[in-house]
């Protein structure tokens, strides 16, 4: 697995808390487009097909 950046870990934490992209963007003070890019990168690095799978993998790996 490729390492996640600090920002990706922050986005992943918020994703596992059930936040949507708009809420994550507001919380992290970045654009929704930037959040979408981070989420896409997280999916790729975790080899996840969606938000739930990414959250489960992150929890199992102790990332969040």
PyMOL commands that place a pseudoatom at each C-alpha (Angstrom):
pseudoatom trace, name=CA, resn=UNK, resi=1, chain=A, elem=C, hetatm=0, pos=[0.000, 0.000, 0.000]
pseudoatom trace, name=CA, resn=UNK, resi=2, chain=A, elem=C, hetatm=0, pos=[1.231, 3.464, -0.865]
pseudoatom trace, name=CA, resn=UNK, resi=3, chain=A, elem=C, hetatm=0, pos=[1.445, 5.851, 2.056]
pseudoatom trace, name=CA, resn=UNK, resi=4, chain=A, elem=C, hetatm=0, pos=[-1.301, 8.395, 2.514]
pseudoatom trace, name=CA, resn=UNK, resi=5, chain=A, elem=C, hetatm=0, pos=[-0.397, 12.052, 2.918]
pseudoatom trace, name=CA, resn=UNK, resi=6, chain=A, elem=C, hetatm=0, pos=[-1.324, 13.954, 6.077]
pseudoatom trace, name=CA, resn=UNK, resi=7, chain=A, elem=C, hetatm=0, pos=[-4.199, 15.644, 4.229]
pseudoatom trace, name=CA, resn=UNK, resi=8, chain=A, elem=C, hetatm=0, pos=[-5.437, 12.322, 2.843]
pseudoatom trace, name=CA, resn=UNK, resi=9, chain=A, elem=C, hetatm=0, pos=[-5.417, 10.874, 6.366]
pseudoatom trace, name=CA, resn=UNK, resi=10, chain=A, elem=C, hetatm=0, pos=[-7.392, 13.885, 7.570]
pseudoatom trace, name=CA, resn=UNK, resi=11, chain=A, elem=C, hetatm=0, pos=[-9.938, 13.456, 4.760]
pseudoatom trace, name=CA, resn=UNK, resi=12, chain=A, elem=C, hetatm=0, pos=[-10.089, 9.714, 5.441]
pseudoatom trace, name=CA, resn=UNK, resi=13, chain=A, elem=C, hetatm=0, pos=[-10.833, 10.344, 9.118]
pseudoatom trace, name=CA, resn=UNK, resi=14, chain=A, elem=C, hetatm=0, pos=[-13.696, 12.671, 8.217]
pseudoatom trace, name=CA, resn=UNK, resi=15, chain=A, elem=C, hetatm=0, pos=[-14.928, 10.210, 5.595]
pseudoatom trace, name=CA, resn=UNK, resi=16, chain=A, elem=C, hetatm=0, pos=[-15.067, 7.432, 8.205]
pseudoatom trace, name=CA, resn=UNK, resi=17, chain=A, elem=C, hetatm=0, pos=[-17.104, 9.770, 10.419]
pseudoatom trace, name=CA, resn=UNK, resi=18, chain=A, elem=C, hetatm=0, pos=[-19.722, 9.824, 7.665]
pseudoatom trace, name=CA, resn=UNK, resi=19, chain=A, elem=C, hetatm=0, pos=[-19.102, 13.310, 6.306]
pseudoatom trace, name=CA, resn=UNK, resi=20, chain=A, elem=C, hetatm=0, pos=[-19.911, 14.012, 2.669]
pseudoatom trace, name=CA, resn=UNK, resi=21, chain=A, elem=C, hetatm=0, pos=[-17.557, 15.865, 0.320]
pseudoatom trace, name=CA, resn=UNK, resi=22, chain=A, elem=C, hetatm=0, pos=[-19.136, 19.264, 0.990]
pseudoatom trace, name=CA, resn=UNK, resi=23, chain=A, elem=C, hetatm=0, pos=[-18.844, 18.827, 4.758]
pseudoatom trace, name=CA, resn=UNK, resi=24, chain=A, elem=C, hetatm=0, pos=[-15.220, 17.685, 4.410]
pseudoatom trace, name=CA, resn=UNK, resi=25, chain=A, elem=C, hetatm=0, pos=[-14.467, 20.702, 2.201]
pseudoatom trace, name=CA, resn=UNK, resi=26, chain=A, elem=C, hetatm=0, pos=[-15.951, 23.080, 4.770]
pseudoatom trace, name=CA, resn=UNK, resi=27, chain=A, elem=C, hetatm=0, pos=[-14.121, 21.418, 7.665]
pseudoatom trace, name=CA, resn=UNK, resi=28, chain=A, elem=C, hetatm=0, pos=[-10.727, 21.376, 5.904]
pseudoatom trace, name=CA, resn=UNK, resi=29, chain=A, elem=C, hetatm=0, pos=[-11.233, 24.741, 4.159]
pseudoatom trace, name=CA, resn=UNK, resi=30, chain=A, elem=C, hetatm=0, pos=[-10.529, 23.435, 0.649]
pseudoatom trace, name=CA, resn=UNK, resi=31, chain=A, elem=C, hetatm=0, pos=[-12.722, 23.183, -2.446]
pseudoatom trace, name=CA, resn=UNK, resi=32, chain=A, elem=C, hetatm=0, pos=[-15.035, 20.264, -3.110]
pseudoatom trace, name=CA, resn=UNK, resi=33, chain=A, elem=C, hetatm=0, pos=[-12.910, 19.539, -6.194]
pseudoatom trace, name=CA, resn=UNK, resi=34, chain=A, elem=C, hetatm=0, pos=[-9.839, 19.152, -3.971]
pseudoatom trace, name=CA, resn=UNK, resi=35, chain=A, elem=C, hetatm=0, pos=[-11.728, 16.849, -1.614]
pseudoatom trace, name=CA, resn=UNK, resi=36, chain=A, elem=C, hetatm=0, pos=[-12.828, 14.711, -4.564]
pseudoatom trace, name=CA, resn=UNK, resi=37, chain=A, elem=C, hetatm=0, pos=[-9.200, 14.459, -5.695]
pseudoatom trace, name=CA, resn=UNK, resi=38, chain=A, elem=C, hetatm=0, pos=[-8.109, 13.373, -2.208]
pseudoatom trace, name=CA, resn=UNK, resi=39, chain=A, elem=C, hetatm=0, pos=[-10.925, 10.811, -1.984]
pseudoatom trace, name=CA, resn=UNK, resi=40, chain=A, elem=C, hetatm=0, pos=[-9.992, 9.407, -5.399]
pseudoatom trace, name=CA, resn=UNK, resi=41, chain=A, elem=C, hetatm=0, pos=[-6.359, 9.128, -4.315]
pseudoatom trace, name=CA, resn=UNK, resi=42, chain=A, elem=C, hetatm=0, pos=[-7.395, 7.434, -1.059]
pseudoatom trace, name=CA, resn=UNK, resi=43, chain=A, elem=C, hetatm=0, pos=[-9.484, 4.883, -2.985]
pseudoatom trace, name=CA, resn=UNK, resi=44, chain=A, elem=C, hetatm=0, pos=[-6.549, 4.163, -5.281]
pseudoatom trace, name=CA, resn=UNK, resi=45, chain=A, elem=C, hetatm=0, pos=[-3.995, 3.822, -2.486]
pseudoatom trace, name=CA, resn=UNK, resi=46, chain=A, elem=C, hetatm=0, pos=[-6.263, 1.626, -0.335]
pseudoatom trace, name=CA, resn=UNK, resi=47, chain=A, elem=C, hetatm=0, pos=[-7.510, -0.326, -3.360]
pseudoatom trace, name=CA, resn=UNK, resi=48, chain=A, elem=C, hetatm=0, pos=[-11.063, 0.518, -2.315]
pseudoatom trace, name=CA, resn=UNK, resi=49, chain=A, elem=C, hetatm=0, pos=[-14.131, 0.669, -4.540]
pseudoatom trace, name=CA, resn=UNK, resi=50, chain=A, elem=C, hetatm=0, pos=[-16.043, 3.180, -2.449]
pseudoatom trace, name=CA, resn=UNK, resi=51, chain=A, elem=C, hetatm=0, pos=[-16.339, 5.145, 0.754]
pseudoatom trace, name=CA, resn=UNK, resi=52, chain=A, elem=C, hetatm=0, pos=[-17.522, 2.267, 2.926]
pseudoatom trace, name=CA, resn=UNK, resi=53, chain=A, elem=C, hetatm=0, pos=[-14.793, -0.061, 1.720]
pseudoatom trace, name=CA, resn=UNK, resi=54, chain=A, elem=C, hetatm=0, pos=[-12.167, 2.652, 2.244]
pseudoatom trace, name=CA, resn=UNK, resi=55, chain=A, elem=C, hetatm=0, pos=[-13.453, 3.283, 5.773]
pseudoatom trace, name=CA, resn=UNK, resi=56, chain=A, elem=C, hetatm=0, pos=[-13.437, -0.422, 6.650]
pseudoatom trace, name=CA, resn=UNK, resi=57, chain=A, elem=C, hetatm=0, pos=[-9.906, -0.886, 5.288]
pseudoatom trace, name=CA, resn=UNK, resi=58, chain=A, elem=C, hetatm=0, pos=[-8.693, 2.211, 7.130]
pseudoatom trace, name=CA, resn=UNK, resi=59, chain=A, elem=C, hetatm=0, pos=[-10.130, 0.961, 10.413]
pseudoatom trace, name=CA, resn=UNK, resi=60, chain=A, elem=C, hetatm=0, pos=[-8.696, -2.545, 9.934]
pseudoatom trace, name=CA, resn=UNK, resi=61, chain=A, elem=C, hetatm=0, pos=[-5.253, -1.083, 9.133]
pseudoatom trace, name=CA, resn=UNK, resi=62, chain=A, elem=C, hetatm=0, pos=[-5.411, 1.265, 12.117]
pseudoatom trace, name=CA, resn=UNK, resi=63, chain=A, elem=C, hetatm=0, pos=[-5.186, 4.383, 9.962]
pseudoatom trace, name=CA, resn=UNK, resi=64, chain=A, elem=C, hetatm=0, pos=[-8.063, 6.089, 11.775]
for i in range(1, 64): cmd.bond("trace and resi %d" % i, "trace and resi %d" % (i + 1))
show_as sticks, trace
zoom trace
